[in-house]
Amino acid sequence: MEKNMKYHHIGIPTQVKREGEQYDKKFKIWMVGCEKSPYSIEWLRYEKDCPFPELVKTVAHVGFAVDDMDEAIAGKNVIIEPCYINETLRIAFIEYDGAPVEFLEFKKKV
């Protein structure tokens, strides 16, 4: 594992509706966040018109918390450019050896 990366979760695409799902209008995703799982599993159900690449919508991904997003994605095959999910969380996805990998950069609230 690269320096300054810490395992955060595994994201698993599903077609099954799950109790406690929340909907993200911006990305058109139903999800049950990893914070609700004792094993850090995030369940993701994508709408047909979700803007994410098919690779992300169909293959499980691993998520890593990083200190510096720009450093983490430098020179990598970025498939989802860095974007803010909310005021404290910025994410990006890369493709590595045929699999999606997510990076999460958490900012402290000011």
N, CA, C and O atoms as CSV, one atom per row, in Angstrom:
chain,resi,resn,atom,element,x,y,z
A,1,MET,N,N,0.848,-1.175,0.000
A,1,MET,CA,C,0.000,0.000,0.000
A,1,MET,C,C,0.892,1.236,0.000
A,1,MET,O,O,1.947,1.271,0.634
A,2,GLU,N,N,0.439,2.236,-0.723
A,2,GLU,CA,C,1.207,3.477,-0.794
A,2,GLU,C,C,1.173,4.202,0.544
A,2,GLU,O,O,0.264,4.005,1.351
A,3,LYS,N,N,2.176,5.040,0.764
A,3,LYS,CA,C,2.222,5.785,2.015
A,3,LYS,C,C,1.063,6.769,2.086
A,3,LYS,O,O,0.513,7.178,1.064
A,4,ASN,N,N,0.705,7.138,3.297
A,4,ASN,CA,C,-0.366,8.107,3.548
A,4,ASN,C,C,-1.734,7.640,3.059
A,4,ASN,O,O,-2.605,8.458,2.764
A,5,MET,N,N,-1.922,6.315,2.975
A,5,MET,CA,C,-3.233,5.752,2.623
A,5,MET,C,C,-3.657,4.824,3.757
A,5,MET,O,O,-2.846,4.083,4.313
A,6,LYS,N,N,-4.951,4.883,4.087
A,6,LYS,CA,C,-5.480,4.009,5.126
A,6,LYS,C,C,-6.758,3.363,4.605
A,6,LYS,O,O,-7.641,4.049,4.089
A,7,TYR,N,N,-6.856,2.035,4.741
A,7,TYR,CA,C,-8.062,1.342,4.306
A,7,TYR,C,C,-9.281,1.963,4.966
A,7,TYR,O,O,-9.276,2.246,6.164
A,8,HIS,N,N,-10.348,2.178,4.158
A,8,HIS,CA,C,-11.561,2.788,4.686
A,8,HIS,C,C,-12.785,1.883,4.527
A,8,HIS,O,O,-13.535,1.696,5.486
A,9,HIS,N,N,-13.002,1.316,3.328
A,9,HIS,CA,C,-14.186,0.491,3.102
A,9,HIS,C,C,-14.069,-0.307,1.808
A,9,HIS,O,O,-13.159,-0.105,1.004
A,10,ILE,N,N,-15.020,-1.218,1.638
A,10,ILE,CA,C,-15.231,-1.865,0.347
A,10,ILE,C,C,-16.628,-1.462,-0.106
A,10,ILE,O,O,-17.576,-1.494,0.678
A,11,GLY,N,N,-16.750,-1.086,-1.365
A,11,GLY,CA,C,-18.034,-0.694,-1.943
A,11,GLY,C,C,-18.500,-1.784,-2.887
A,11,GLY,O,O,-17.770,-2.172,-3.799
A,12,ILE,N,N,-19.705,-2.277,-2.676
A,12,ILE,CA,C,-20.223,-3.387,-3.469
A,12,ILE,C,C,-21.486,-2.954,-4.209
A,12,ILE,O,O,-22.482,-2.589,-3.586
A,13,PRO,N,N,-21.439,-2.998,-5.547
A,13,PRO,CA,C,-22.651,-2.699,-6.323
A,13,PRO,C,C,-23.692,-3.790,-6.093
A,13,PRO,O,O,-23.357,-4.966,-5.948
A,14,THR,N,N,-24.957,-3.382,-6.061
A,14,THR,CA,C,-26.044,-4.336,-5.854
A,14,THR,C,C,-27.282,-3.862,-6.594
A,14,THR,O,O,-27.401,-2.683,-6.927
A,15,GLN,N,N,-28.194,-4.769,-6.849
A,15,GLN,CA,C,-29.505,-4.427,-7.389
A,15,GLN,C,C,-30.586,-4.595,-6.316
A,15,GLN,O,O,-31.764,-4.335,-6.562
A,16,VAL,N,N,-30.173,-5.027,-5.140
A,16,VAL,CA,C,-31.093,-5.322,-4.043
A,16,VAL,C,C,-31.336,-4.065,-3.208
A,16,VAL,O,O,-30.393,-3.405,-2.774
A,17,LYS,N,N,-32.609,-3.745,-2.988
A,17,LYS,CA,C,-32.947,-2.631,-2.096
A,17,LYS,C,C,-32.625,-3.069,-0.669
A,17,LYS,O,O,-32.914,-4.199,-0.275
A,18,ARG,N,N,-32.024,-2.164,0.095
A,18,ARG,CA,C,-31.607,-2.489,1.458
A,18,ARG,C,C,-32.218,-1.505,2.448
A,18,ARG,O,O,-32.430,-0.331,2.143
A,19,GLU,N,N,-32.488,-2.012,3.625
A,19,GLU,CA,C,-33.015,-1.172,4.688
A,19,GLU,C,C,-31.997,-0.071,5.008
A,19,GLU,O,O,-30.797,-0.328,5.101
A,20,GLY,N,N,-32.487,1.136,5.172
A,20,GLY,CA,C,-31.634,2.249,5.546
A,20,GLY,C,C,-30.938,2.938,4.381
A,20,GLY,O,O,-30.074,3.789,4.593
A,21,GLU,N,N,-31.308,2.576,3.134
A,21,GLU,CA,C,-30.700,3.232,1.972
A,21,GLU,C,C,-30.958,4.732,2.006
A,21,GLU,O,O,-32.013,5.189,2.447
A,22,GLN,N,N,-29.971,5.488,1.529
A,22,GLN,CA,C,-30.131,6.925,1.346
A,22,GLN,C,C,-29.856,7.228,-0.117
A,22,GLN,O,O,-29.036,6.571,-0.758
A,23,TYR,N,N,-30.551,8.232,-0.634
A,23,TYR,CA,C,-30.421,8.565,-2.045
A,23,TYR,C,C,-29.590,9.819,-2.230
A,23,TYR,O,O,-29.796,10.822,-1.547
A,24,ASP,N,N,-28.648,9.753,-3.161
A,24,ASP,CA,C,-27.844,10.913,-3.533
A,24,ASP,C,C,-28.330,11.380,-4.900
A,24,ASP,O,O,-28.067,10.731,-5.912
A,25,LYS,N,N,-29.053,12.531,-4.927
A,25,LYS,CA,C,-29.630,13.055,-6.174
A,25,LYS,C,C,-28.568,13.429,-7.192
A,25,LYS,O,O,-28.738,13.200,-8.389
A,26,LYS,N,N,-27.479,14.002,-6.717
A,26,LYS,CA,C,-26.429,14.471,-7.622
A,26,LYS,C,C,-25.842,13.317,-8.447
A,26,LYS,O,O,-25.635,13.448,-9.654
A,27,PHE,N,N,-25.579,12.194,-7.784
A,27,PHE,CA,C,-24.939,11.071,-8.468
A,27,PHE,C,C,-25.903,9.939,-8.823
A,27,PHE,O,O,-25.512,8.976,-9.483
A,28,LYS,N,N,-27.166,10.051,-8.386
A,28,LYS,CA,C,-28.209,9.071,-8.700
A,28,LYS,C,C,-27.828,7.676,-8.204
A,28,LYS,O,O,-27.807,6.698,-8.952
A,29,ILE,N,N,-27.529,7.636,-6.902
A,29,ILE,CA,C,-27.103,6.405,-6.244
A,29,ILE,C,C,-27.903,6.215,-4.957
A,29,ILE,O,O,-28.087,7.154,-4.183
A,30,TRP,N,N,-28.368,5.003,-4.741
A,30,TRP,CA,C,-28.914,4.589,-3.456
A,30,TRP,C,C,-27.777,3.918,-2.709
A,30,TRP,O,O,-27.070,3.093,-3.288
A,31,MET,N,N,-27.581,4.248,-1.437
A,31,MET,CA,C,-26.460,3.644,-0.719
A,31,MET,C,C,-26.764,3.424,0.750
A,31,MET,O,O,-27.548,4.140,1.374
A,32,VAL,N,N,-26.107,2.400,1.272
A,32,VAL,CA,C,-26.052,2.176,2.707
A,32,VAL,C,C,-24.582,2.310,3.052
A,32,VAL,O,O,-23.763,1.473,2.674
A,33,GLY,N,N,-24.259,3.368,3.772
A,33,GLY,CA,C,-22.871,3.705,4.051
A,33,GLY,C,C,-22.145,2.690,4.910
A,33,GLY,O,O,-22.752,1.959,5.692
A,34,CYS,N,N,-20.844,2.662,4.747
A,34,CYS,CA,C,-19.996,1.702,5.458
A,34,CYS,C,C,-20.012,1.906,6.970
A,34,CYS,O,O,-19.683,0.990,7.723
A,35,GLU,N,N,-20.392,3.102,7.415
A,35,GLU,CA,C,-20.444,3.354,8.859
A,35,GLU,C,C,-21.542,2.534,9.541
A,35,GLU,O,O,-21.550,2.409,10.766
A,36,LYS,N,N,-22.470,1.975,8.753
A,36,LYS,CA,C,-23.545,1.149,9.307
A,36,LYS,C,C,-23.183,-0.330,9.312
A,36,LYS,O,O,-23.997,-1.164,9.710
A,37,SER,N,N,-21.975,-0.665,8.875
A,37,SER,CA,C,-21.550,-2.061,8.772
A,37,SER,C,C,-20.382,-2.343,9.709
A,37,SER,O,O,-19.440,-1.553,9.769
A,38,PRO,N,N,-20.427,-3.447,10.436
A,38,PRO,CA,C,-19.281,-3.785,11.296
A,38,PRO,C,C,-18.047,-4.188,10.489
A,38,PRO,O,O,-16.954,-4.313,11.041
A,39,TYR,N,N,-18.226,-4.390,9.175
A,39,TYR,CA,C,-17.128,-4.822,8.310
A,39,TYR,C,C,-16.746,-3.785,7.268
A,39,TYR,O,O,-16.025,-4.094,6.319
A,40,SER,N,N,-17.224,-2.556,7.436
A,40,SER,CA,C,-16.935,-1.442,6.521
A,40,SER,C,C,-17.383,-1.733,5.088
A,40,SER,O,O,-16.679,-1.410,4.130
A,41,ILE,N,N,-18.558,-2.345,4.952
A,41,ILE,CA,C,-19.138,-2.605,3.633
A,41,ILE,C,C,-20.102,-1.478,3.292
A,41,ILE,O,O,-20.974,-1.128,4.087
A,42,GLU,N,N,-19.935,-0.922,2.110
A,42,GLU,CA,C,-20.829,0.102,1.574
A,42,GLU,C,C,-21.603,-0.554,0.425
A,42,GLU,O,O,-20.998,-1.047,-0.528
A,43,TRP,N,N,-22.928,-0.560,0.511
A,43,TRP,CA,C,-23.770,-1.120,-0.552
A,43,TRP,C,C,-24.240,0.006,-1.454
A,43,TRP,O,O,-24.711,1.035,-0.970
A,44,LEU,N,N,-24.116,-0.181,-2.766
A,44,LEU,CA,C,-24.430,0.871,-3.739
A,44,LEU,C,C,-25.363,0.336,-4.816
A,44,LEU,O,O,-25.076,-0.671,-5.464
A,45,ARG,N,N,-26.484,1.028,-4.994
A,45,ARG,CA,C,-27.439,0.671,-6.047
A,45,ARG,C,C,-27.563,1.880,-6.964
A,45,ARG,O,O,-28.072,2.929,-6.567
A,46,TYR,N,N,-27.097,1.718,-8.180
A,46,TYR,CA,C,-26.991,2.824,-9.131
A,46,TYR,C,C,-28.222,2.929,-10.028
A,46,TYR,O,O,-28.720,1.921,-10.530
A,47,GLU,N,N,-28.709,4.155,-10.226
A,47,GLU,CA,C,-29.764,4.393,-11.213
A,47,GLU,C,C,-29.158,4.219,-12.604
A,47,GLU,O,O,-27.949,4.362,-12.782
A,48,LYS,N,N,-30.001,3.910,-13.587
A,48,LYS,CA,C,-29.509,3.694,-14.960
A,48,LYS,C,C,-28.745,4.898,-15.506
A,48,LYS,O,O,-27.784,4.736,-16.258
A,49,ASP,N,N,-29.171,6.106,-15.130
A,49,ASP,CA,C,-28.524,7.303,-15.658
A,49,ASP,C,C,-27.487,7.908,-14.691
A,49,ASP,O,O,-27.141,9.083,-14.808
A,50,CYS,N,N,-27.003,7.110,-13.751
A,50,CYS,CA,C,-25.911,7.552,-12.888
A,50,CYS,C,C,-24.720,7.897,-13.779
A,50,CYS,O,O,-24.404,7.140,-14.697
A,51,PRO,N,N,-24.053,9.027,-13.527
A,51,PRO,CA,C,-22.960,9.463,-14.402
A,51,PRO,C,C,-21.641,8.699,-14.227
A,51,PRO,O,O,-20.690,8.961,-14.964
A,52,PHE,N,N,-21.559,7.786,-13.297
A,52,PHE,CA,C,-20.308,7.063,-13.056
A,52,PHE,C,C,-20.018,6.061,-14.176
A,52,PHE,O,O,-20.941,5.578,-14.831
A,53,PRO,N,N,-18.742,5.751,-14.395
A,53,PRO,CA,C,-18.366,4.757,-15.413
A,53,PRO,C,C,-18.922,3.371,-15.067
A,53,PRO,O,O,-19.130,3.048,-13.898
A,54,GLU,N,N,-19.155,2.565,-16.096
A,54,GLU,CA,C,-19.675,1.205,-15.896
A,54,GLU,C,C,-18.788,0.406,-14.952
A,54,GLU,O,O,-19.296,-0.382,-14.154
A,55,LEU,N,N,-17.493,0.590,-15.025
A,55,LEU,CA,C,-16.573,-0.142,-14.154
A,55,LEU,C,C,-16.930,0.082,-12.685
A,55,LEU,O,O,-16.939,-0.864,-11.897
A,56,VAL,N,N,-17.220,1.309,-12.319
A,56,VAL,CA,C,-17.571,1.627,-10.931
A,56,VAL,C,C,-18.945,1.071,-10.580
A,56,VAL,O,O,-19.169,0.637,-9.450
A,57,LYS,N,N,-19.861,1.080,-11.539
A,57,LYS,CA,C,-21.229,0.620,-11.280
A,57,LYS,C,C,-21.358,-0.900,-11.257
A,57,LYS,O,O,-22.378,-1.423,-10.807
A,58,THR,N,N,-20.347,-1.611,-11.731
A,58,THR,CA,C,-20.482,-3.064,-11.851
A,58,THR,C,C,-19.420,-3.876,-11.108
A,58,THR,O,O,-19.594,-5.080,-10.921
A,59,VAL,N,N,-18.343,-3.255,-10.689
A,59,VAL,CA,C,-17.249,-3.970,-10.016
A,59,VAL,C,C,-17.048,-3.379,-8.630
A,59,VAL,O,O,-17.033,-2.160,-8.464
A,60,ALA,N,N,-16.894,-4.246,-7.634
A,60,ALA,CA,C,-16.642,-3.777,-6.271
A,60,ALA,C,C,-15.362,-2.945,-6.241
A,60,ALA,O,O,-14.417,-3.203,-6.986
A,61,HIS,N,N,-15.354,-1.943,-5.366
A,61,HIS,CA,C,-14.164,-1.107,-5.229
A,61,HIS,C,C,-13.690,-1.100,-3.781
A,61,HIS,O,O,-14.450,-1.393,-2.858
A,62,VAL,N,N,-12.441,-0.765,-3.610
A,62,VAL,CA,C,-11.891,-0.568,-2.279
A,62,VAL,C,C,-11.650,0.927,-2.108
A,62,VAL,O,O,-11.218,1.607,-3.039
A,63,GLY,N,N,-11.932,1.428,-0.916
A,63,GLY,CA,C,-11.761,2.848,-0.642
A,63,GLY,C,C,-10.659,3.078,0.375
A,63,GLY,O,O,-10.561,2.370,1.378
A,64,PHE,N,N,-9.832,4.075,0.105
A,64,PHE,CA,C,-8.733,4.440,0.997
A,64,PHE,C,C,-8.842,5.907,1.379
A,64,PHE,O,O,-9.064,6.759,0.520
A,65,ALA,N,N,-8.687,6.203,2.654
A,65,ALA,CA,C,-8.586,7.585,3.108
A,65,ALA,C,C,-7.162,8.054,2.822
A,65,ALA,O,O,-6.191,7.348,3.093
A,66,VAL,N,N,-7.060,9.265,2.267
A,66,VAL,CA,C,-5.751,9.829,1.925
A,66,VAL,C,C,-5.635,11.225,2.530
A,66,VAL,O,O,-6.632,11.912,2.758
A,67,ASP,N,N,-4.406,11.618,2.780
A,67,ASP,CA,C,-4.157,12.958,3.319
A,67,ASP,C,C,-4.202,14.020,2.229
A,67,ASP,O,O,-4.632,15.149,2.468
A,68,ASP,N,N,-3.753,13.650,1.021
A,68,ASP,CA,C,-3.636,14.606,-0.072
A,68,ASP,C,C,-4.149,13.970,-1.356
A,68,ASP,O,O,-3.456,13.160,-1.971
A,69,MET,N,N,-5.364,14.335,-1.763
A,69,MET,CA,C,-6.002,13.756,-2.948
A,69,MET,C,C,-5.157,13.950,-4.196
A,69,MET,O,O,-4.950,13.012,-4.965
A,70,ASP,N,N,-4.671,15.162,-4.393
A,70,ASP,CA,C,-3.913,15.452,-5.607
A,70,ASP,C,C,-2.666,14.586,-5.707
A,70,ASP,O,O,-2.313,14.118,-6.789
A,71,GLU,N,N,-2.007,14.376,-4.590
A,71,GLU,CA,C,-0.836,13.505,-4.573
A,71,GLU,C,C,-1.246,12.056,-4.839
A,71,GLU,O,O,-0.553,11.342,-5.563
A,72,ALA,N,N,-2.356,11.622,-4.266
A,72,ALA,CA,C,-2.799,10.231,-4.401
A,72,ALA,C,C,-3.135,9.862,-5.846
A,72,ALA,O,O,-2.889,8.733,-6.269
A,73,ILE,N,N,-3.694,10.806,-6.607
A,73,ILE,CA,C,-4.113,10.482,-7.982
A,73,ILE,C,C,-3.076,10.857,-9.038
A,73,ILE,O,O,-3.246,10.529,-10.212
A,74,ALA,N,N,-2.012,11.535,-8.640
A,74,ALA,CA,C,-0.994,11.990,-9.605
A,74,ALA,C,C,-0.427,10.802,-10.387
A,74,ALA,O,O,0.048,9.827,-9.806
A,75,GLY,N,N,-0.490,10.906,-11.719
A,75,GLY,CA,C,0.059,9.877,-12.581
A,75,GLY,C,C,-0.782,8.629,-12.702
A,75,GLY,O,O,-0.357,7.660,-13.330
A,76,LYS,N,N,-1.980,8.628,-12.111
A,76,LYS,CA,C,-2.857,7.454,-12.135
A,76,LYS,C,C,-3.915,7.613,-13.230
A,76,LYS,O,O,-4.127,8.710,-13.745
A,77,ASN,N,N,-4.570,6.516,-13.575
A,77,ASN,CA,C,-5.663,6.515,-14.548
A,77,ASN,C,C,-6.951,6.932,-13.827
A,77,ASN,O,O,-7.694,6.082,-13.335
A,78,VAL,N,N,-7.209,8.224,-13.767
A,78,VAL,CA,C,-8.371,8.767,-13.048
A,78,VAL,C,C,-9.628,8.534,-13.887
A,78,VAL,O,O,-9.696,8.944,-15.045
A,79,ILE,N,N,-10.630,7.863,-13.284
A,79,ILE,CA,C,-11.880,7.601,-13.999
A,79,ILE,C,C,-13.044,8.426,-13.448
A,79,ILE,O,O,-14.055,8.596,-14.129
A,80,ILE,N,N,-12.914,8.934,-12.239
A,80,ILE,CA,C,-13.844,9.930,-11.692
A,80,ILE,C,C,-12.976,11.017,-11.069
A,80,ILE,O,O,-12.263,10.780,-10.093
A,81,GLU,N,N,-13.049,12.190,-11.638
A,81,GLU,CA,C,-12.247,13.316,-11.172
A,81,GLU,C,C,-12.622,13.680,-9.736
A,81,GLU,O,O,-13.750,13.425,-9.313
A,82,PRO,N,N,-11.698,14.268,-8.987
A,82,PRO,CA,C,-12.011,14.677,-7.618
A,82,PRO,C,C,-13.243,15.580,-7.563
A,82,PRO,O,O,-13.388,16.512,-8.354
A,83,CYS,N,N,-14.118,15.282,-6.617
A,83,CYS,CA,C,-15.324,16.086,-6.422
A,83,CYS,C,C,-15.723,16.019,-4.954
A,83,CYS,O,O,-15.384,15.076,-4.239
A,84,TYR,N,N,-16.448,17.042,-4.530
A,84,TYR,CA,C,-16.915,17.088,-3.149
A,84,TYR,C,C,-18.271,16.409,-3.040
A,84,TYR,O,O,-19.199,16.718,-3.786
A,85,ILE,N,N,-18.368,15.484,-2.104
A,85,ILE,CA,C,-19.633,14.816,-1.784
A,85,ILE,C,C,-20.428,15.718,-0.835
A,85,ILE,O,O,-21.650,15.827,-0.936
A,86,ASN,N,N,-19.725,16.345,0.065
A,86,ASN,CA,C,-20.300,17.336,0.979
A,86,ASN,C,C,-19.164,18.283,1.378
A,86,ASN,O,O,-18.075,18.212,0.808
A,87,GLU,N,N,-19.401,19.151,2.333
A,87,GLU,CA,C,-18.391,20.157,2.662
A,87,GLU,C,C,-17.139,19.587,3.323
A,87,GLU,O,O,-16.138,20.294,3.444
A,88,THR,N,N,-17.171,18.336,3.750
A,88,THR,CA,C,-15.998,17.763,4.421
A,88,THR,C,C,-15.408,16.548,3.722
A,88,THR,O,O,-14.411,15.999,4.191
A,89,LEU,N,N,-15.998,16.112,2.610
A,89,LEU,CA,C,-15.508,14.899,1.946
A,89,LEU,C,C,-15.333,15.096,0.448
A,89,LEU,O,O,-16.266,15.469,-0.263
A,90,ARG,N,N,-14.131,14.839,-0.006
A,90,ARG,CA,C,-13.786,14.898,-1.429
A,90,ARG,C,C,-13.380,13.485,-1.850
A,90,ARG,O,O,-12.605,12.825,-1.158
A,91,ILE,N,N,-13.910,13.021,-2.995
A,91,ILE,CA,C,-13.583,11.680,-3.474
A,91,ILE,C,C,-13.056,11.726,-4.904
A,91,ILE,O,O,-13.238,12.713,-5.618
A,92,ALA,N,N,-12.404,10.649,-5.303
A,92,ALA,CA,C,-11.991,10.431,-6.691
A,92,ALA,C,C,-11.824,8.929,-6.871
A,92,ALA,O,O,-11.599,8.198,-5.906
A,93,PHE,N,N,-11.936,8.476,-8.120
A,93,PHE,CA,C,-11.716,7.066,-8.429
A,93,PHE,C,C,-10.627,6.945,-9.478
A,93,PHE,O,O,-10.525,7.759,-10.396
A,94,ILE,N,N,-9.821,5.912,-9.319
A,94,ILE,CA,C,-8.864,5.541,-10.353
A,94,ILE,C,C,-9.178,4.120,-10.791
A,94,ILE,O,O,-9.897,3.391,-10.107
A,95,GLU,N,N,-8.635,3.740,-11.930
A,95,GLU,CA,C,-8.703,2.345,-12.365
A,95,GLU,C,C,-7.315,1.780,-12.159
A,95,GLU,O,O,-6.330,2.348,-12.630
A,96,TYR,N,N,-7.233,0.657,-11.453
A,96,TYR,CA,C,-5.963,-0.015,-11.230
A,96,TYR,C,C,-6.104,-1.486,-11.587
A,96,TYR,O,O,-6.852,-2.219,-10.940
A,97,ASP,N,N,-5.397,-1.909,-12.598
A,97,ASP,CA,C,-5.366,-3.320,-12.986
A,97,ASP,C,C,-6.777,-3.871,-13.215
A,97,ASP,O,O,-7.072,-5.010,-12.853
A,98,GLY,N,N,-7.644,-3.049,-13.819
A,98,GLY,CA,C,-8.997,-3.476,-14.154
A,98,GLY,C,C,-10.029,-3.307,-13.051
A,98,GLY,O,O,-11.184,-3.695,-13.224
A,99,ALA,N,N,-9.632,-2.736,-11.917
A,99,ALA,CA,C,-10.558,-2.562,-10.797
A,99,ALA,C,C,-10.631,-1.091,-10.390
A,99,ALA,O,O,-9.640,-0.368,-10.489
A,100,PRO,N,N,-11.799,-0.650,-9.934
A,100,PRO,CA,C,-11.905,0.721,-9.431
A,100,PRO,C,C,-11.356,0.824,-8.009
A,100,PRO,O,O,-11.538,-0.077,-7.190
A,101,VAL,N,N,-10.686,1.932,-7.740
A,101,VAL,CA,C,-10.172,2.233,-6.407
A,101,VAL,C,C,-10.623,3.653,-6.085
A,101,VAL,O,O,-10.462,4.567,-6.894
A,102,GLU,N,N,-11.184,3.824,-4.902
A,102,GLU,CA,C,-11.671,5.143,-4.482
A,102,GLU,C,C,-10.713,5.743,-3.457
A,102,GLU,O,O,-10.205,5.051,-2.575
A,103,PHE,N,N,-10.482,7.040,-3.596
A,103,PHE,CA,C,-9.732,7.788,-2.593
A,103,PHE,C,C,-10.680,8.774,-1.936
A,103,PHE,O,O,-11.485,9.414,-2.613
A,104,LEU,N,N,-10.588,8.899,-0.619
A,104,LEU,CA,C,-11.418,9.810,0.158
A,104,LEU,C,C,-10.509,10.759,0.924
A,104,LEU,O,O,-9.601,10.328,1.635
A,105,GLU,N,N,-10.758,12.037,0.774
A,105,GLU,CA,C,-9.994,13.054,1.488
A,105,GLU,C,C,-10.968,13.781,2.419
A,105,GLU,O,O,-11.889,14.456,1.959
A,106,PHE,N,N,-10.759,13.638,3.714
A,106,PHE,CA,C,-11.630,14.252,4.699
A,106,PHE,C,C,-11.038,15.584,5.147
A,106,PHE,O,O,-9.856,15.668,5.479
A,107,LYS,N,N,-11.863,16.612,5.154
A,107,LYS,CA,C,-11.451,17.942,5.586
A,107,LYS,C,C,-12.125,18.224,6.930
A,107,LYS,O,O,-13.264,17.822,7.167
A,108,LYS,N,N,-11.408,18.910,7.786
A,108,LYS,CA,C,-11.993,19.329,9.047
A,108,LYS,C,C,-12.920,20.500,8.799
A,108,LYS,O,O,-12.622,21.380,7.991
A,109,LYS,N,N,-14.050,20.510,9.498
A,109,LYS,CA,C,-14.960,21.658,9.384
A,109,LYS,C,C,-14.300,22.875,10.003
A,109,LYS,O,O,-13.674,22.788,11.059
A,110,VAL,N,N,-14.443,24.003,9.340
A,110,VAL,CA,C,-13.842,25.245,9.845
A,110,VAL,C,C,-14.864,26.037,10.605
A,110,VAL,O,O,-14.556,27.117,11.111
